[in-house]
Amino acid sequence: MVKEKIGILVGASPLGCEKEYLKEILLSKDTVSVAADGGLSFFVKEKITPSFWIGDRDSVQSSAFEEAKILFPKLDLSPCPREKDDTDMRLGMVTLKNLGIGKVLIFGGLGGERLDHTIANIQLLHEFEKEGIRSILVSEKEYLLVLTAGEELVWPKNKEGILSVFSLEEETKISIRDLKYEYEGSLSNKKVLGISNEFNGRGGRISVRKGTALIVRNAYFKTDEEIFP
């Protein structure tokens, strides 16, 4: 078991300034990294060897793939079948799960040209949180994570910006404290109620009593301690 390690999963969606944070983690933290298909291009450009590559070669450029063969001679670059029931990103998550990783940061999984892949990656947060793996989708301007029943997330008083909460089930019983808008009750996946809350100098606390909540934090972060308390 290597639960003290942080899992890093990198997809093919374009990276913004969060790329510098990703590089910092890979170079300074104890990580296991997975390049999911086109995510290999990031590792090639930065000349950082990923722990694994998983893909069917439908989103990685041929030039990057050929360069990876030279840069990472010990990396297994055997492609998986294109016709399969899993996305490359999910196979990457399964790989990290099988290694006993309990915390995963996902880069290159939001935005890009395929909205369907963004939705699929949000579903990954839900699936693997249910299995005890805290995974966070990171982009340039926000990060997303899922909380299930019995879980809580706390922010310190120095935070600023916007935070939204959505229910991924028909009913999610939730407590929102110390934000601009406090709430104690139920959210539904059929009604928008928890969007555009704000930090107001008191920090923040979100607790889920029942169901599953999607948390969207509209602010770029500098360290992983905030979302991995």
N, C-alpha and C positions, 0 to 999 in steps of 0.2 A: 504494500500500500504506500502511496506517495501523496497523501492528502495535503501535506504541507506545501506541495508545489502548486503553482498557478497554471492552469491550462490556457493556452492562447490558440484561438482558431481564427484564421484569416481567410476571408472570402474574396471574391473578384470585384466587388463594388469599389468605386473610386475612394481613395483616402484623402482627407484634408489635413488640417493641422494635427489631428489625432495621431498621424503617422509618427510624429516625434515622440509622443507618449508611448506608442507601441515599441519603437526602437529602444527607448529607455528601459522598458520592462524586460525586453528580451536580453538586453545586455547587462542588467543589474539584478534581476530577480531570478529565483529558482523556478524555471518554467519547463513545460512540455508544450511544444508548438506544433500545430498542424496547419499546413497550407492546403486549402480546399480548392482544387483545380486552378482557376485563374489567380487565386491568392498567391501562387508560387511566384508571380512576377514581382511582388514586393520583396520577397527574400532574395531573389536574383539581383534586383536593383541595389539592395542594401548589402549584398554579399554576406548575409546571415543564414546559416544552415538551419532549416526547420528540422524538427524531430521526425516528422512524417509528411508525406504528400499523399493526398487522396483525391482522385479525380478521374473523369472520363475524357479529358482533353477537349471538351467542347467550349471552354471559356479561357483556356490558357493559350497565349500566342506561341506559335511554333518557335520563334526566335528565343523567347524566354525559356521554353522547354529544352531546347538544344543547349542553351547556355547553362542551364541547371545541371545538365549531364556533366559538364566540364567543371563547374564550380563545386558541385556536391557529388563526387563520385561514389560515395557510400550510401546515398539516399535512394531508396527504392522508388523508382518512377514507373512502375508497372501500372497501367491504367485499369480502372474497373469498367464493367460494361456500361454502355450508354443507356441501354434499356433496363431499368431497375426500379424498384419501389421506393428507394430512398434518394434524397438529394445528397450531393457531395458534402454539404455542410452537416447534415445529420450523421453521415458516416464518420465525419470528423469528431462530432460530439460522442458518438458511440466508442470511438477509439480512446478518447480521453476518459470516458466513464469506465471502460474496461481496465484502465491503468489505475483506477482508484482516485482520480482527480475529483475534488469536491468544489472547486472554484474555477470558473472559465470566463475569460474576457473574449468577446467575439468582435472582431474588426472586419470591415469590408462586407458587412451583412445588411446594411441599410442603404436605401437610395439606389442609385444605378438605373439601368434601363428596364429592370424587371420588377414591377410592383409585386408580382406573385411571389418572387423569391423573398422580398421583404416580409410579406405576410407569413410565408413558410418559416422564416427565421424567428419571428415572434412566437409562432407555434412551438418552435424548439425550446424557447424559454419556458413555456408552460409545461411541456412534456418532461423536461429534465429537472425542473424544480420539484415536480411531483416525485421524482426519484432521488431527491436529496442533493441535487447539484445546483448550486447558485451560479447562474450564467447571466451575463450582462452584455447586451448589444451596445456597442460604442460607435458613435459617429462624431463629426466635427462639432456639432452644436447640441447634442443631447445624448443621453444614454437611457436604455430601457431595461427593466428587470421585472420579475414576477414574484409576488408574495402569495403564499398559500396559508391555509388556516393554521393559526398558532404562531405565525411569524410576525416580526416587527422590524421596522427600519427607523433609525434615529439619526437626525442631522444636528450638528452643533450650531451655536448661535450666530456664527459668522457667515452663514450661507445667504446667498442672494439669488434672485431669479424666480423662474416659474416651475411649477411642478403639477402634473396632472395625474389623476387616478381613474382607471377604467376597470369595470368588472368583466372578467372573461367567462363568467357563468351567469345563469339566469338570476341568481342572487348571491351577492358577496356582502357579508356583514363586516363593517369596517369602522375603525376609530381614527379620526384625523385630529391631531392636537398640535397647538403652538404655531400653526400656519395662519395666514390671514383669515382664511375661512375654516373654522373648525366644524367637525361633523361627526355624529355618532348615529349610525343607522345602516341602511342597506343601499347598495348600488346594484344596478341591473345592466346586462349587456344589451338591453333594448332602449335604454334612455341615457343620454349624456348628462351627467351631473357633476362629476369631479374634475372637470377640465379647468385649466388656468387658475390654479391656486398660486399663492405667492409666499415666499419667505418674508418675514417682517421683523427680523432681529431676535426672535425667540427660538430659533432652530426649527425643528419639526419632528413629529412622531407619527408614524402610520402603523397601525396594528390590524391584522386580519383575524377576525373571529371565525368566519365561515366562508368557504368559497375561494376564489382566486382573483387577485388584483394585478393589473398591469400598471407599473409606475413609469412615467415618462418625465425625466428630469431635463428641462431645457436649459442646460448650462454645461459648458465643457469643464471637466475636472482635471486636476493635476496629479493626484495621487490615488492609489487604489484603496487606501484605508477608509475613505468615506463610504464606499459601497461594499467593502468587505470588512464590516466591523467585527 
